[in-house]
Amino acid sequence: MSDRATAPASGAPSRTAAVIPAAGRGVRLGPGAPKALRAIGGTPMLVHAVRAMAASRAVSLVVVVAPPDGAADVRHLLDEYPLADRDSTRTDVVVVPGGETRQASVRLGLAALPDDVTAVLVHDAARPLVPVDTVDAVAAAVREGAPAVVPALPVADTVKQVEPRTGERAGEPEPVVATPERAVLRAVQTPQGFDRRTLAEAHEKVALEGEGATDDAGMVERLGVPVVLIPGHEEAFKVTRPLDLVLAEAVLARRRANDGF
């Protein structure tokens, strides 16, 4: 895996790149290593995520956005877990330092892309087991002209809108104010795919306070640009809590048994 992107040749065809923000600590998984570095099947989640992007023939570059002071450590980690030969021949992997928020990290990842990249997939390191078919489908939809594409699944549970209790009232029962119709709701996943110029404009114009944006498609929506959904996959779930790690281990074990993954 290389440390820096190769300058594009004049007249080179446009390319698709993936940006993986991996600068967060993931406190909901409990104490220990940052979430992206937690192991599944003996391999860090971040490595699984990089391999998932590199497995797509559409992706020729993966930019990993590391913690602000941890780029060298992440580079070393990725060198310890190289891509498969078939992936390393067509996919470069670079590491850049990130920012204090996910939004800042994605913006820094975008800034590291060479000029010939016209489509960008933004993928959560905490979704390590996304199938390559989902990655391919998102990339294809962007190539076919959609400015923003999100994989998503129907919502299985009934959802309640509430009046949140915060501050001194945190933990108190929360009044229900509405029950949205489940049929029109979707749970979104990643990678989310974008026309590069559209995503760059969103990061330039949409400033959010606090922790910043956690959903790049939501930023594009604020520009008034249409966002479309395509079918997601159950195995593209986000590893957020300890029980998710158990499920991820089970999925990976089944893949290895059935497919030699």
N, C-alpha and C positions, 0 to 999 in steps of 0.2 A: 504494500500500500504506500502511495507516495505522499509527501508532505505538502505539495503545492500543485495547483492545477496547471496544466500545460497551456500556454498561450494558443488561442485558436488560429489556425491557418487561414489565410485570406481566401474567401469564397467557400469555406467549409460549410457543410450542411448544418441546419439548426439541430440542437440537442435537447434532451430532457435530463434534468438533474434532480436529485432528491436532497432535501435539507432535513436533518434530524436534530432538533434542539434537545440537548441532553445535559443542560446545566443545572437542573433542579435537584433537590435533595429527596423529595418523596417522603415527607414526614409521616404520611398515613401508613407506610409499611413498617414503621417503628424505627428504633435506633439502629445504627450500623452504616453500611456503605450507602452512597447515593443510590436512588432507585434504579437508575440506568445501569448500575454496576452490579446489582443483585444477580445471582446466578440462577439459571433454569437449566436443569440437566447438566450442570457443571460448566455452563457457558454464560457469561454475562448477558443480560437482556439487551444491552446496547449492541453487542456483537450479533445477536440474533436479528435485531432490527436492521443493521447494516447489510447483513447477508440477504434479508428479505428484499431489500431495495435492489441490491446488486444482482439478484436472481432474475430480475425483469430485463428482458432484452431491450426494453425501451430506455432504460436508465444507463447513462454512460459516465455519470459522476455522482458521487455521494459526498455531501459536505456535512460533517459532524460538528455541531456547535457545543464545545466543552464548557465546563465551569470557567469563569474568568481567569482563575489562577491554576487551571488544571489541564490545559491543552497538551502539555508534554506528557502527562500521565496517561491521558486518553490515547494519544498517539502510540505510546508504548504498549498499552493494552491491546489496541487493534493489531499491532505488529505481532503480538503473541498469538492472535487468533486470525490468521490470514484467510482471505477469501478462497473458495474452491478455484481450481485452475481455470474452469470454464468461465467463472465470473471475473477473475483478476485480469483476464486477457482483454476484457471489454469495458471494465468499470474502474475508474480512479476513485480513491477515497482520500479526502483531505480533512484536516482538523483545524478549526479556528476557535479562538476564545470567544465566549458568549458574554451576555450582559446580565443585569440583575433581574430581569423578567423574561418570560418566554417570548413576549413580543419583541423585546430588544435583541434576544438571541436569534430569532428568525430573521430580523432585519440585518444582523451581522452576517448570517449565513447567505442571504441574498447578495450582500455586497461582495462576497468572495467568489461569486460565479463569473466565469468568463463570458465574453460578449456573445458567443454563439449559442448560449443556452437560452431558449425561447419558452420553454415550459418547465414548471417547477412543481415537484411533489413535496409537500411538507408532511413529515411522518413523526409520530410520537415514538420515542424510544421505549415507552412503556407499553407499546403494542407490538411485542417482539415476534408474534407468531402469525402475522397477517399473511395469507396465502399469496403466492405470486400472481395467481389469476386475478385477484382483486387489484393488485398494483398495476397489472397490464391493462385492466379495464378502465381504471382512472386515467392512465396515461393516454390511452386510445381516445377517450372522450375529449380530452384537451386537444389532442392533435386534430380531431374532427371539428374543432371550432368553439367548444364550450369554454368561456373565460374562467369558470370556476366549477369544480366537480367535487362532490363529497360522497363517499360510500356511506350507506346508512341502513339500519334495520328497523322494521316495525317495532313499536314499543309493546312489550309483553304485559306489563303491569298497568293497572289503572294509576293515573297520575293526578295528584291534588295540587292546586295552587293555594298557598297559605300566606298568612301575614307573619313574617318571621319574627321571632323573639331574639333580641340582641342585648348586649350590655348586661345590666343587672337582671334582666328578665330571661336571659339565655337559659334554655333547658325547660322553660315552662311550656305547657301545652299550647300549640299554635292553632289559631282559628283557621278553618278552611274557608277560602273566599270563592273558589271555583273548581270545577272538575272538567278539564279540557277533554274534548272528544278524542279518544285514543286513536281512532282510525286516521286522523290527520297528523299524528305525531310520528317522528322518526328519531331514533338514537343514532347520532353521527359518529363516524369512525375516522381513521386516517389510513393511508395517505390521502390528504386532500390535494387536488391538482389544480393548477392555475396557469393561465397565460402569464408569463413573467412580468410583462409591463403592467398588467392589472394588479398583481399582487404587490409589486413595488410601489405603485400609486397608493394602494390602500395603506401600506406601512408608512408612506410619506405624509398622508393627509389625515389618517385616523389616529388620534392621540387619546388613549384611555388612561384614566388615573389608577392609582393603586397598583395592583399586580399586572395591569395591562391586559391585552387580549389573550385569551386561551383558545380561541377559535379563529383561524385566519379567514375562513369563509364568512364569518360574521362581520369581519372588517370590510370585506368586499361588498357585502350586502349594504353597508352604510354608504357606499359610493353610489348605490342604485344600480349596480351591475347584477344581472341575473346569475343565480347559483342553481345548479341542477344536482339532483341526487341520483345515484345508481345503486344497485343492490350491494350491500356490504356482505360480510361473512362472520359467522358466529365465532370463528377462531381469531378474529381481529380484535378481541376484547382488550380492555386496558387493565394492566396489572397495577392495582392501586392499593389493595389491602392484602393482608396475609392469606386469606382464603383464595384470592386470585392466583397467588403463587402455586397453591396446591393444584388448582385447575390447569395452570400452564404446564406444570410438571406432567400431569396426566395426558394432556394433549400432545406434548412432545414425545412422551413415551410411546403413545399409540402411533405417531408418525414414524418413529424409528422402527417400531415392530412391523408396521405394514408397508412402509415405503422406503425403508433404508435411509430416512432423512438424516 
